[in-house]
Amino acid sequence: FMYVPRESHLEAAYRVLHYLKGSSGKGVLFKRSQKLALEAYTYADYAGSIVDGRSTSGYCTFLGGNLVTCGSKKQNVVASSSAESEFRAMTQGICELLWLKIILKDLKIKWEGPMKLYCDNKSAINIAHNPVQHDRTKHIEIDRYFIKEKVEKGLICISYVSSGSQLADVLTKGLNGGLFHEIISKLRMEDIYSPA
């Protein structure tokens, strides 16, 4: 909307600036962990854009329980189902996990075992585990083969997480204040200016 801004866009920008001004002391706290686990939470806001009907994918990746990367991106095409949009988000999360594994290897940190991917869409998880082709997956065949290969090699373990525990929600949709602050605390975001 940069080329044709409206009053509502300016109000949204002011809300973001207001939040940032009130959160200047917030940051991610890293804590030492005995276990070195690579995990990712993925989510897609199905048809969340009222302008073009596209979904927004989001992911949060953790190393040893610490948030190391997160991101959100509008999907390139309109998804025909929530499972399809979630499946694309899972692909994004897996790519991020594989990238982190390469970084660990470059740092001479040996990583063995499967990386965990959490998703709150059972249909997307079933498509990832089921080798049988489905009519509803014809638009996401490349993603399906990519995920299937990583699951079969034992690199990725895909698990269901309830919607209430989905940490990537904070990156893809508007949340009420209570749920927003609950997720932020689970991401270990703390305010250095708050009294202890």
C-alpha contacts under 8 A as a table, 3 or more apart, distances in Angstrom:
res1	aa1	res2	aa2	distance
1	F	4	V	5.32
1	F	5	P	5.23
1	F	6	R	7.97
1	F	9	H	7.56
2	M	5	P	5.65
5	P	9	H	6.10
5	P	10	L	7.35
6	R	9	H	5.33
6	R	10	L	6.60
7	E	10	L	5.13
7	E	11	E	6.26
8	S	11	E	5.03
8	S	12	A	6.23
9	H	12	A	5.07
9	H	13	A	6.23
10	L	13	A	5.03
10	L	14	Y	6.19
11	E	14	Y	5.02
11	E	15	R	6.26
12	A	15	R	5.06
12	A	16	V	6.40
13	A	16	V	5.15
13	A	17	L	6.24
14	Y	17	L	5.01
14	Y	18	H	5.95
15	R	18	H	4.99
15	R	19	Y	6.19
16	V	19	Y	5.15
16	V	20	L	6.20
17	L	20	L	5.04
17	L	21	K	6.06
18	H	21	K	5.18
18	H	22	G	6.33
19	Y	22	G	5.22
19	Y	23	S	6.11
20	L	23	S	4.97
20	L	24	S	6.11
21	K	24	S	5.72
23	S	26	K	5.38
23	S	191	D	7.44
25	G	190	E	7.87
25	G	191	D	4.96
25	G	192	I	5.24
25	G	193	Y	5.81
26	K	189	M	6.28
26	K	190	E	5.31
26	K	191	D	4.16
26	K	192	I	6.37
27	G	189	M	5.23
27	G	190	E	5.61
27	G	191	D	6.45
27	G	192	I	7.67
28	V	67	L	7.39
28	V	187	L	7.37
28	V	188	R	5.61
28	V	189	M	4.37
28	V	190	E	6.28
29	L	66	N	7.76
29	L	188	R	5.63
29	L	189	M	6.12
29	L	190	E	6.60
30	F	66	N	5.73
30	F	67	L	7.78
30	F	188	R	7.68
31	K	66	N	6.87
32	R	64	G	7.75
33	S	36	L	7.07
33	S	64	G	5.60
33	S	65	G	7.17
34	Q	64	G	7.58
35	K	64	G	5.82
36	L	63	L	6.39
36	L	64	G	4.58
37	A	62	F	7.58
37	A	63	L	5.54
37	A	64	G	4.88
37	A	65	G	7.11
37	A	115	M	7.09
38	L	61	T	7.26
38	L	62	F	5.76
38	L	63	L	4.83
38	L	64	G	6.68
38	L	97	L	7.03
38	L	115	M	5.17
38	L	116	K	6.44
39	E	61	T	5.61
39	E	62	F	5.13
39	E	63	L	6.66
39	E	97	L	7.39
39	E	115	M	5.79
39	E	116	K	4.62
39	E	117	L	5.72
39	E	118	Y	7.65
40	A	59	Y	6.65
40	A	60	C	5.49
40	A	61	T	4.20
40	A	62	F	6.15
40	A	93	G	6.22
40	A	94	I	7.77
40	A	97	L	7.06
40	A	116	K	6.32
40	A	117	L	4.79
40	A	118	Y	6.08
41	Y	59	Y	5.45
41	Y	60	C	5.26
41	Y	61	T	6.50
41	Y	93	G	7.24
41	Y	117	L	5.90
41	Y	118	Y	4.70
41	Y	119	C	6.18
41	Y	166	Q	6.80
41	Y	167	L	6.33
41	Y	168	A	5.81
42	T	57	S	7.41
42	T	58	G	5.71
42	T	59	Y	4.41
42	T	60	C	6.74
42	T	86	E	7.63
42	T	89	A	5.85
42	T	90	M	5.77
42	T	93	G	6.03
42	T	117	L	7.36
42	T	118	Y	6.30
42	T	119	C	5.53
42	T	166	Q	7.83
42	T	168	A	5.71
43	Y	57	S	5.88
43	Y	58	G	5.30
43	Y	59	Y	6.44
43	Y	86	E	6.01
43	Y	89	A	5.99
43	Y	90	M	7.52
43	Y	119	C	6.48
43	Y	120	D	7.22
43	Y	166	Q	7.52
43	Y	168	A	5.63
43	Y	169	D	6.42
43	Y	172	T	7.49
44	A	55	S	6.29
44	A	56	T	5.42
44	A	57	S	4.32
44	A	58	G	6.10
44	A	82	S	7.82
44	A	85	S	5.86
44	A	86	E	5.04
44	A	89	A	5.89
44	A	172	T	6.80
45	D	48	G	5.32
45	D	55	S	5.32
45	D	56	T	5.30
45	D	57	S	6.65
45	D	85	S	7.69
45	D	172	T	5.95
45	D	173	K	6.67
46	Y	54	R	7.27
46	Y	55	S	4.74
46	Y	56	T	7.09
46	Y	79	A	7.50
46	Y	81	S	7.46
46	Y	82	S	5.31
46	Y	85	S	6.10
46	Y	86	E	7.74
47	A	50	I	7.58
47	A	53	G	4.55
47	A	54	R	4.77
47	A	55	S	4.44
47	A	56	T	7.71
47	A	78	V	7.32
47	A	79	A	7.22
48	G	53	G	6.28
48	G	54	R	6.28
48	G	55	S	5.21
48	G	56	T	6.70
48	G	173	K	7.89
49	S	52	D	5.81
49	S	53	G	4.86
49	S	54	R	5.43
49	S	55	S	6.42
49	S	56	T	7.80
50	I	53	G	5.66
52	D	78	V	7.87
53	G	78	V	6.23
54	R	74	K	6.79
54	R	75	Q	6.20
54	R	76	N	7.58
54	R	77	V	6.45
54	R	78	V	4.68
54	R	79	A	6.73
55	S	74	K	5.95
55	S	75	Q	5.65
55	S	78	V	6.86
55	S	79	A	6.96
55	S	85	S	6.43
56	T	72	S	6.67
56	T	73	K	5.53
56	T	74	K	4.21
56	T	75	Q	5.69
56	T	172	T	5.96
57	S	72	S	5.40
57	S	73	K	5.39
57	S	74	K	6.18
57	S	75	Q	6.56
57	S	85	S	7.53
57	S	86	E	7.47
57	S	88	R	7.41
57	S	89	A	4.94
57	S	92	Q	7.89
57	S	172	T	6.63
58	G	70	C	7.46
58	G	71	G	5.64
58	G	72	S	4.11
58	G	73	K	6.57
58	G	89	A	6.47
58	G	168	A	5.65
58	G	169	D	7.39
58	G	171	L	5.69
58	G	172	T	5.84
59	Y	70	C	5.45
59	Y	71	G	5.62
59	Y	72	S	6.51
59	Y	89	A	7.34
59	Y	92	Q	7.51
59	Y	93	G	5.74
59	Y	168	A	5.29
59	Y	171	L	7.58
60	C	67	L	6.95
60	C	68	V	7.83
60	C	69	T	5.94
60	C	70	C	4.26
60	C	71	G	6.78
60	C	93	G	7.71
60	C	167	L	7.10
60	C	168	A	5.78
61	T	67	L	5.88
61	T	68	V	5.93
61	T	69	T	5.30
61	T	70	C	6.15
61	T	93	G	7.65
61	T	96	E	7.53
61	T	97	L	7.12
62	F	65	G	5.40
62	F	66	N	5.02
62	F	67	L	4.43
62	F	68	V	5.51
62	F	69	T	7.20
63	L	66	N	5.26
63	L	67	L	6.60
63	L	68	V	6.47
66	N	187	L	7.64
66	N	188	R	7.52
67	L	70	C	7.65
67	L	187	L	6.28
67	L	188	R	7.54
71	G	171	L	6.98
72	S	171	L	5.94
72	S	172	T	6.61
75	Q	78	V	7.29
75	Q	85	S	7.98
75	Q	88	R	7.97
79	A	82	S	7.16
79	A	84	E	5.86
79	A	85	S	5.46
80	S	84	E	6.67
80	S	85	S	7.85
81	S	84	E	5.22
81	S	85	S	6.52
82	S	85	S	5.15
82	S	86	E	6.06
83	A	86	E	5.08
83	A	87	F	5.92
83	A	121	N	6.69
83	A	123	S	5.71
83	A	124	A	4.86
84	E	87	F	5.00
84	E	88	R	6.36
84	E	124	A	7.08
84	E	137	T	7.21
84	E	139	H	8.00
84	E	140	I	6.97
85	S	88	R	5.23
85	S	89	A	6.43
86	E	89	A	4.95
86	E	90	M	6.16
86	E	119	C	7.86
86	E	121	N	6.85
86	E	124	A	6.29
87	F	90	M	4.97
87	F	91	T	6.36
87	F	124	A	5.49
87	F	140	I	7.92
87	F	143	D	7.42
87	F	144	R	7.81
88	R	91	T	5.11
88	R	92	Q	6.46
88	R	140	I	7.68
88	R	143	D	6.81
89	A	92	Q	5.07
89	A	93	G	6.28
90	M	93	G	5.02
90	M	94	I	6.13
90	M	117	L	7.72
90	M	119	C	7.43
91	T	94	I	5.13
91	T	95	C	6.21
91	T	143	D	6.24
91	T	146	F	7.66
91	T	147	I	6.64
92	Q	95	C	5.20
92	Q	96	E	6.36
93	G	96	E	5.10
93	G	97	L	6.29
93	G	117	L	7.43
94	I	97	L	5.01
94	I	98	L	6.15
94	I	117	L	7.37
94	I	147	I	7.72
94	I	156	I	7.68
95	C	98	L	5.13
95	C	99	W	6.16
96	E	99	W	5.05
96	E	100	L	6.26
97	L	100	L	5.09
97	L	101	K	6.22
97	L	115	M	7.29
98	L	101	K	4.99
98	L	102	I	6.37
99	W	102	I	5.14
99	W	103	I	6.39
100	L	103	I	4.99
100	L	104	L	6.23
101	K	104	L	5.08
101	K	105	K	6.25
101	K	111	W	7.23
102	I	105	K	5.01
102	I	106	D	6.20
103	I	106	D	5.00
103	I	107	L	6.25
104	L	107	L	5.00
104	L	108	K	6.33
104	L	109	I	5.10
104	L	110	K	6.97
104	L	111	W	7.38
105	K	108	K	4.95
105	K	109	I	5.40
105	K	110	K	6.11
105	K	111	W	7.52
106	D	109	I	7.45
113	G	154	G	7.59
113	G	155	L	6.93
114	P	154	G	5.76
114	P	155	L	4.57
114	P	156	I	5.01
114	P	157	C	5.88
115	M	155	L	6.03
115	M	156	I	4.83
115	M	157	C	6.00
116	K	156	I	5.81
116	K	157	C	4.84
116	K	158	I	5.93
116	K	159	S	7.15
117	L	156	I	6.83
117	L	157	C	6.10
117	L	158	I	4.77
117	L	159	S	6.15
118	Y	158	I	5.95
118	Y	159	S	4.97
118	Y	160	Y	5.65
118	Y	161	V	5.75
119	C	122	K	7.71
119	C	125	I	7.35
119	C	158	I	7.36
119	C	159	S	6.42
119	C	160	Y	5.25
119	C	161	V	5.66
119	C	166	Q	7.51
120	D	160	Y	5.47
120	D	161	V	4.95
120	D	162	S	5.48
120	D	163	S	5.63
120	D	166	Q	6.84
121	N	124	A	5.52
121	N	125	I	6.53
121	N	160	Y	7.21
122	K	125	I	5.03
122	K	126	N	6.09
122	K	160	Y	6.76
123	S	126	N	5.06
123	S	127	I	6.23
124	A	127	I	5.14
124	A	128	A	6.31
125	I	128	A	5.09
125	I	129	H	6.40
125	I	158	I	6.87
125	I	159	S	7.52
125	I	160	Y	7.45
126	N	129	H	5.18
126	N	130	N	5.87
127	I	130	N	5.18
127	I	131	P	7.61
127	I	144	R	7.60
128	A	131	P	7.60
128	A	144	R	6.49
128	A	147	I	6.31
128	A	148	K	5.75
128	A	151	V	7.81
129	H	148	K	6.85
129	H	151	V	7.57
130	N	133	Q	7.91
131	P	148	K	7.50
133	Q	137	T	7.15
134	H	137	T	5.43
134	H	138	K	7.21
135	D	138	K	5.82
136	R	139	H	7.43
137	T	140	I	5.32
137	T	141	E	6.11
137	T	144	R	7.64
138	K	141	E	5.55
140	I	143	D	5.38
140	I	144	R	6.08
141	E	144	R	4.93
141	E	145	Y	6.18
142	I	145	Y	5.26
142	I	146	F	6.15
143	D	146	F	5.03
143	D	147	I	6.13
144	R	147	I	5.31
144	R	148	K	5.92
145	Y	148	K	5.02
145	Y	149	E	6.02
146	F	149	E	5.36
146	F	150	K	6.54
147	I	150	K	5.22
147	I	151	V	6.18
148	K	151	V	5.18
148	K	152	E	6.06
149	E	152	E	5.22
149	E	153	K	6.18
150	K	153	K	5.23
150	K	154	G	6.36
150	K	155	L	5.36
150	K	156	I	5.75
151	V	154	G	5.17
151	V	155	L	6.02
151	V	156	I	5.04
151	V	157	C	6.34
151	V	158	I	7.77
152	E	155	L	7.69
153	K	156	I	7.83
154	G	157	C	6.95
161	V	165	S	6.31
161	V	166	Q	6.42
162	S	165	S	5.38
162	S	166	Q	6.40
163	S	166	Q	5.10
166	Q	169	D	5.90
167	L	170	V	6.43
167	L	183	I	5.92
167	L	186	K	7.66
167	L	187	L	7.51
168	A	171	L	5.56
168	A	172	T	7.00
169	D	172	T	5.39
169	D	173	K	6.09
169	D	175	L	7.94
170	V	173	K	6.25
170	V	174	G	7.20
170	V	175	L	7.00
170	V	180	F	6.61
170	V	183	I	7.02
170	V	184	I	7.87
175	L	179	L	6.28
175	L	180	F	5.56
176	N	179	L	5.66
176	N	180	F	6.02
177	G	180	F	5.08
177	G	181	H	6.17
178	G	181	H	5.39
178	G	182	E	6.18
179	L	182	E	4.97
179	L	183	I	6.18
180	F	183	I	5.37
180	F	184	I	6.18
181	H	184	I	4.95
181	H	185	S	6.16
182	E	185	S	5.28
182	E	186	K	6.40
183	I	186	K	4.97
183	I	187	L	6.26
184	I	187	L	5.08
184	I	188	R	6.59
184	I	189	M	5.66
185	S	188	R	4.93
185	S	189	M	5.46
185	S	190	E	6.97
186	K	189	M	7.48
191	D	194	S	5.50
